[in-house]
């Protein structure tokens, strides 16, 4: 399922694109914030299992 058509809520588990994180694989994390940014659109923030926080536009995420 494409994240563009899915409504994301805090507490959900998603995966973030490696181009955002600099890692080799998609990283799974819990959504901690969903912001409707007037310049970038929907911006999602996640926290991974080791406590790192990543954020990006909605199109950089996949459902876990």
Number of C-alpha atoms within 10 A of each C-alpha: 7 10 14 13 9 11 8 19 13 13 12 13 18 21 19 27 18 14 11 15 16 9 10 9 12 18 20 19 23 19 22 17 15 18 13 11 11 8 7 11 13 16 18 25 19 27 19 17 11 7 9 10 15 17 19 18 18 23 16 17 24 18 14 13
